[in-house]
Amino acid sequence: MPDDLRVPSSNQTERPARRQPRRIAFVAITAIALVAVIAPMAVGRDRPFGTSDMFLLKWGGNAAEFDSSSGSGNTGAGGQFSTSQIEKFRCESSGDPSEFVDMSCNTTEYGQNFAPDNEIAIAVDPNDPDHLLAGSNDYYYRFNNSTGARQALVPTGFFTSFDGGKNWVDGQIPQQSGNGAGDPSPAFDGKHGVALMAQLENVGGQGGPWAAMGNVTVSRSTDGGLNWSQSIKVFKGQGAGIGPANNAVFWDKEWLTVNNYPGTPGYGRAVITATRFLNGPQGSYTESPIYMSYSDDGGATWSEPSKISGKNPEVCTYQETGPDDGSCDEDQFGIPEFGPDGTLFVHFINGQHEEEWEQDFEFDSQLMVVKAAPTSGVPAFGDPVHVVDLEDGGTDMPFSVIGRQTIWGHQIRWTPVGNISVNPTDPDDVVIVYADRGTANPNATDPAYEGCLFAARNQANDYDPCDAHEGFDTDVYLARSSDGGETWNGRELLDDAGGAPQWFPWADHGPDGTLAIAWDEDTAPAPADTFEHVLWVDGGGKQALGPEEQVDISVTHWSGQYVPQSAWPTICGPAGYSDPPITDAEGKDCNVFHGDYTGLAVGPDGAIHVVWTGLNVLSTSTQVDGYTGELHDGYRQDANYAQR
């Protein structure tokens, strides 16, 4: 989801702790953009910092960068700059998918020659293997270089191909409300012959730091993904969910899937899941359970949302608010998937397994799964099953200049979460992919590092108070079940890349049951300056897709916008930049965000379709770099596609 994050400072009064608190609360990661300097941490009697500041550590959403001011100095398209205008914009791209294709056109109109596409997802028509639909966070910028302000609109972009990825139409999904969207989740409904795109919609603060009305909507296309209906609201938010409002509801991280298995109960059913964030007093965190809604008429109408994340008293032991009854209601990243018999699985991440934390407030996560038996009626979910504990806690990863966990040597926002995939030839064979460091940072249990997590995470210039970089590596792992999700093997190393960090894995099974997984991977052990997007196929090994990505030289989401020169990250960015001749300095241009996931889908013919955010084309924006006085340059974020 797009993020250009401002963090609001916290001056709220925290509720008294019923027992010594030992976690850091979840919050939404908004589908809007990133802007300012990290706020100082509030300190309380029982907590090293307030709940609002805790949001930053794991899933911290932040405020909009929206600045709707106009006047002298605005660059880019003249006249109107609105979502309705941008929704009419279309362009086309083409290329050789056996190599890679840049789907995002990158025309000069509306600044698309430098504006980002990220969080790319893809789906394949079950009735036509050459019919593809992808989505992205599609940014549109204008800059007021006389004041330094910028205006950003972030609709959901779509990419549609009818010839197996050789030619693409690039456009935008209509919004029902708000000035920000994103978190694209495309799908095809084979029974009803429609294409679907789920997205977030919200209202960014007009020059302020808050985001409100976090809704989830779905749009339909009856012509294969060229023209789209007005979005249909499925989950309705209220109030400033990322802000100070009491009892506000903000929906986040939605995902869409369809039962495309003919002859099974519920054939043609579309299911969407999302995380429901509920504010307490003064915008404090209360809960974030997973909800579900479904449609049996091609996405035209949807059921009332229902909570599905359930209870598991053995592993959901911490409660931020509410009774200690084992409710697993502090969640994020729900991903639904149908098995070939019509069983519905939903995998999500949870932050309540307190016993697995190496330090107070360490906040290692756990993966969990709920499932519902095949049905054409109302799905009945069982209690969540614990899959695996992750090593993604506060002491396990370095931080970035915007206060988010990151890969050592980079500044990119990081999360371990991947997805779930069910073998279409065997409903009992279920796989989840994820990427973390595998074992805890040994410093977490060293007495010399007691409380290191609570050191200023925005301390210049390494942003690594627990020295998590020592022996740092993140690898791709599998969790596998051979009994339909009842039990799991926990942690199976897929590939260690010789110490080069890996992140953002995404998996799918082919029609013959072959598993394919793609992810981002550094080209050398950390710290490295470049990465590649790679594809692994069971029995076929690993290959790189496309060129090396210049992740540490960004034209848009660059570190120098958020911290002064004295706080530039010294462990990120190649020194010199003499080739190519880019006018900047080490650390200043390191990219802080290029999405939270990549995408992969296998078609009914076995072709593997992979999408990712590429940073391999040098571009110049219309934003003046305050340090150089020149227009800012770097590598843009493009929507890349390859077929194997």
QUIKADA-V341753 format. One record per residue. N is the residue number from 1. RES is the residue in one small letter. PSI is psi as a letter, one per 40 degrees, with the letter a starting at -180 (none if undefined). Layout:
n-><N & N>
res-><RES & RES>
psi-><PSI & PSI>
//
This chain:
n-><1 & 2 & 3 & 4 & 5 & 6 & 7 & 8 & 9 & 10 & 11 & 12 & 13 & 14 & 15 & 16 & 17 & 18 & 19 & 20 & 21 & 22 & 23 & 24 & 25 & 26 & 27 & 28 & 29 & 30 & 31 & 32 & 33 & 34 & 35 & 36 & 37 & 38 & 39 & 40 & 41 & 42 & 43 & 44 & 45 & 46 & 47 & 48 & 49 & 50 & 51 & 52 & 53 & 54 & 55 & 56 & 57 & 58 & 59 & 60 & 61 & 62 & 63 & 64 & 65 & 66 & 67 & 68 & 69 & 70 & 71 & 72 & 73 & 74 & 75 & 76 & 77 & 78 & 79 & 80 & 81 & 82 & 83 & 84 & 85 & 86 & 87 & 88 & 89 & 90 & 91 & 92 & 93 & 94 & 95 & 96 & 97 & 98 & 99 & 100 & 101 & 102 & 103 & 104 & 105 & 106 & 107 & 108 & 109 & 110 & 111 & 112 & 113 & 114 & 115 & 116 & 117 & 118 & 119 & 120 & 121 & 122 & 123 & 124 & 125 & 126 & 127 & 128 & 129 & 130 & 131 & 132 & 133 & 134 & 135 & 136 & 137 & 138 & 139 & 140 & 141 & 142 & 143 & 144 & 145 & 146 & 147 & 148 & 149 & 150 & 151 & 152 & 153 & 154 & 155 & 156 & 157 & 158 & 159 & 160 & 161 & 162 & 163 & 164 & 165 & 166 & 167 & 168 & 169 & 170 & 171 & 172 & 173 & 174 & 175 & 176 & 177 & 178 & 179 & 180 & 181 & 182 & 183 & 184 & 185 & 186 & 187 & 188 & 189 & 190 & 191 & 192 & 193 & 194 & 195 & 196 & 197 & 198 & 199 & 200 & 201 & 202 & 203 & 204 & 205 & 206 & 207 & 208 & 209 & 210 & 211 & 212 & 213 & 214 & 215 & 216 & 217 & 218 & 219 & 220 & 221 & 222 & 223 & 224 & 225 & 226 & 227 & 228 & 229 & 230 & 231 & 232 & 233 & 234 & 235 & 236 & 237 & 238 & 239 & 240 & 241 & 242 & 243 & 244 & 245 & 246 & 247 & 248 & 249 & 250 & 251 & 252 & 253 & 254 & 255 & 256 & 257 & 258 & 259 & 260 & 261 & 262 & 263 & 264 & 265 & 266 & 267 & 268 & 269 & 270 & 271 & 272 & 273 & 274 & 275 & 276 & 277 & 278 & 279 & 280 & 281 & 282 & 283 & 284 & 285 & 286 & 287 & 288 & 289 & 290 & 291 & 292 & 293 & 294 & 295 & 296 & 297 & 298 & 299 & 300 & 301 & 302 & 303 & 304 & 305 & 306 & 307 & 308 & 309 & 310 & 311 & 312 & 313 & 314 & 315 & 316 & 317 & 318 & 319 & 320 & 321 & 322 & 323 & 324 & 325 & 326 & 327 & 328 & 329 & 330 & 331 & 332 & 333 & 334 & 335 & 336 & 337 & 338 & 339 & 340 & 341 & 342 & 343 & 344 & 345 & 346 & 347 & 348 & 349 & 350 & 351 & 352 & 353 & 354 & 355 & 356 & 357 & 358 & 359 & 360 & 361 & 362 & 363 & 364 & 365 & 366 & 367 & 368 & 369 & 370 & 371 & 372 & 373 & 374 & 375 & 376 & 377 & 378 & 379 & 380 & 381 & 382 & 383 & 384 & 385 & 386 & 387 & 388 & 389 & 390 & 391 & 392 & 393 & 394 & 395 & 396 & 397 & 398 & 399 & 400 & 401 & 402 & 403 & 404 & 405 & 406 & 407 & 408 & 409 & 410 & 411 & 412 & 413 & 414 & 415 & 416 & 417 & 418 & 419 & 420 & 421 & 422 & 423 & 424 & 425 & 426 & 427 & 428 & 429 & 430 & 431 & 432 & 433 & 434 & 435 & 436 & 437 & 438 & 439 & 440 & 441 & 442 & 443 & 444 & 445 & 446 & 447 & 448 & 449 & 450 & 451 & 452 & 453 & 454 & 455 & 456 & 457 & 458 & 459 & 460 & 461 & 462 & 463 & 464 & 465 & 466 & 467 & 468 & 469 & 470 & 471 & 472 & 473 & 474 & 475 & 476 & 477 & 478 & 479 & 480 & 481 & 482 & 483 & 484 & 485 & 486 & 487 & 488 & 489 & 490 & 491 & 492 & 493 & 494 & 495 & 496 & 497 & 498 & 499 & 500 & 501 & 502 & 503 & 504 & 505 & 506 & 507 & 508 & 509 & 510 & 511 & 512 & 513 & 514 & 515 & 516 & 517 & 518 & 519 & 520 & 521 & 522 & 523 & 524 & 525 & 526 & 527 & 528 & 529 & 530 & 531 & 532 & 533 & 534 & 535 & 536 & 537 & 538 & 539 & 540 & 541 & 542 & 543 & 544 & 545 & 546 & 547 & 548 & 549 & 550 & 551 & 552 & 553 & 554 & 555 & 556 & 557 & 558 & 559 & 560 & 561 & 562 & 563 & 564 & 565 & 566 & 567 & 568 & 569 & 570 & 571 & 572 & 573 & 574 & 575 & 576 & 577 & 578 & 579 & 580 & 581 & 582 & 583 & 584 & 585 & 586 & 587 & 588 & 589 & 590 & 591 & 592 & 593 & 594 & 595 & 596 & 597 & 598 & 599 & 600 & 601 & 602 & 603 & 604 & 605 & 606 & 607 & 608 & 609 & 610 & 611 & 612 & 613 & 614 & 615 & 616 & 617 & 618 & 619 & 620 & 621 & 622 & 623 & 624 & 625 & 626 & 627 & 628 & 629 & 630 & 631 & 632 & 633 & 634 & 635 & 636 & 637 & 638 & 639 & 640 & 641 & 642 & 643 & 644>
res-><m & p & d & d & l & r & v & p & s & s & n & q & t & e & r & p & a & r & r & q & p & r & r & i & a & f & v & a & i & t & a & i & a & l & v & a & v & i & a & p & m & a & v & g & r & d & r & p & f & g & t & s & d & m & f & l & l & k & w & g & g & n & a & a & e & f & d & s & s & s & g & s & g & n & t & g & a & g & g & q & f & s & t & s & q & i & e & k & f & r & c & e & s & s & g & d & p & s & e & f & v & d & m & s & c & n & t & t & e & y & g & q & n & f & a & p & d & n & e & i & a & i & a & v & d & p & n & d & p & d & h & l & l & a & g & s & n & d & y & y & y & r & f & n & n & s & t & g & a & r & q & a & l & v & p & t & g & f & f & t & s & f & d & g & g & k & n & w & v & d & g & q & i & p & q & q & s & g & n & g & a & g & d & p & s & p & a & f & d & g & k & h & g & v & a & l & m & a & q & l & e & n & v & g & g & q & g & g & p & w & a & a & m & g & n & v & t & v & s & r & s & t & d & g & g & l & n & w & s & q & s & i & k & v & f & k & g & q & g & a & g & i & g & p & a & n & n & a & v & f & w & d & k & e & w & l & t & v & n & n & y & p & g & t & p & g & y & g & r & a & v & i & t & a & t & r & f & l & n & g & p & q & g & s & y & t & e & s & p & i & y & m & s & y & s & d & d & g & g & a & t & w & s & e & p & s & k & i & s & g & k & n & p & e & v & c & t & y & q & e & t & g & p & d & d & g & s & c & d & e & d & q & f & g & i & p & e & f & g & p & d & g & t & l & f & v & h & f & i & n & g & q & h & e & e & e & w & e & q & d & f & e & f & d & s & q & l & m & v & v & k & a & a & p & t & s & g & v & p & a & f & g & d & p & v & h & v & v & d & l & e & d & g & g & t & d & m & p & f & s & v & i & g & r & q & t & i & w & g & h & q & i & r & w & t & p & v & g & n & i & s & v & n & p & t & d & p & d & d & v & v & i & v & y & a & d & r & g & t & a & n & p & n & a & t & d & p & a & y & e & g & c & l & f & a & a & r & n & q & a & n & d & y & d & p & c & d & a & h & e & g & f & d & t & d & v & y & l & a & r & s & s & d & g & g & e & t & w & n & g & r & e & l & l & d & d & a & g & g & a & p & q & w & f & p & w & a & d & h & g & p & d & g & t & l & a & i & a & w & d & e & d & t & a & p & a & p & a & d & t & f & e & h & v & l & w & v & d & g & g & g & k & q & a & l & g & p & e & e & q & v & d & i & s & v & t & h & w & s & g & q & y & v & p & q & s & a & w & p & t & i & c & g & p & a & g & y & s & d & p & p & i & t & d & a & e & g & k & d & c & n & v & f & h & g & d & y & t & g & l & a & v & g & p & d & g & a & i & h & v & v & w & t & g & l & n & v & l & s & t & s & t & q & v & d & g & y & t & g & e & l & h & d & g & y & r & q & d & a & n & y & a & q & r>
psi-><i & i & h & g & h & h & h & i & i & h & e & i & h & i & i & h & h & d & i & h & i & f & i & h & i & i & i & i & h & i & f & a & i & h & d & a & i & h & i & i & h & i & h & i & d & e & h & d & i & i & d & d & d & d & d & d & d & c & f & h & i & a & i & i & e & h & h & e & i & a & a & i & e & h & i & a & h & i & a & i & g & i & d & d & d & d & e & e & h & i & i & i & i & i & a & h & e & e & c & i & h & h & e & e & d & f & i & e & h & e & f & e & e & e & i & i & h & i & g & h & i & i & i & h & h & e & e & h & e & e & h & i & h & i & i & i & h & h & i & h & i & i & h & g & e & d & e & e & i & i & h & h & h & g & i & h & i & i & h & h & i & e & f & f & e & d & i & i & h & h & a & i & h & i & i & d & i & i & e & i & a & a & f & h & g & i & i & h & h & d & d & e & f & i & i & i & h & i & i & i & h & i & h & i & h & g & e & a & e & i & h & i & f & g & i & h & i & h & i & i & h & e & f & e & e & d & i & i & i & h & i & h & h & d & h & h & i & h & a & g & d & g & a & e & i & h & f & i & h & h & i & i & f & i & i & h & i & h & h & f & g & i & e & i & h & e & h & e & h & h & h & h & i & i & h & h & h & h & i & a & h & f & e & i & h & d & i & g & i & h & i & i & i & i & h & e & f & f & e & d & i & i & i & h & i & i & h & e & e & a & i & g & e & d & e & g & e & i & h & d & i & i & i & g & e & e & h & g & f & g & i & i & f & h & h & i & h & h & i & e & e & e & h & h & i & h & i & i & i & i & f & e & g & d & e & e & h & d & i & h & e & d & f & i & i & i & i & i & h & i & i & h & i & h & i & e & a & h & h & h & i & a & i & i & h & h & d & i & h & i & g & f & i & d & e & d & i & i & i & i & e & e & f & i & i & i & h & h & e & a & e & i & h & i & i & e & h & b & a & i & h & h & h & e & e & h & e & e & h & h & h & h & i & i & h & a & e & d & i & i & h & d & e & d & e & h & d & e & e & h & e & d & d & e & i & h & e & f & h & i & e & e & f & g & d & e & f & e & e & h & f & h & i & h & i & h & i & i & h & i & h & e & f & f & e & d & i & i & e & c & h & h & h & d & h & e & f & f & e & h & i & i & i & f & i & h & i & i & i & i & d & e & e & h & h & h & h & i & i & i & h & i & e & i & i & i & h & i & d & i & i & i & h & i & h & h & h & h & e & e & a & i & i & i & h & a & i & i & h & g & e & e & g & h & e & c & g & i & d & e & e & d & i & i & d & e & e & i & h & e & e & h & h & i & i & c & f & d & h & i & g & h & g & a & i & h & d & d & e & h & h & e & h & f & i & e & i & a & i & h & h & h & i & e & e & e & h & h & h & h & i & i & h & i & g & e & h & h & i & h & i & e & h & h & h & d & d & d & e & i & h & h & i & a & h & i & h & i & h & i & i & i & h & none>
//
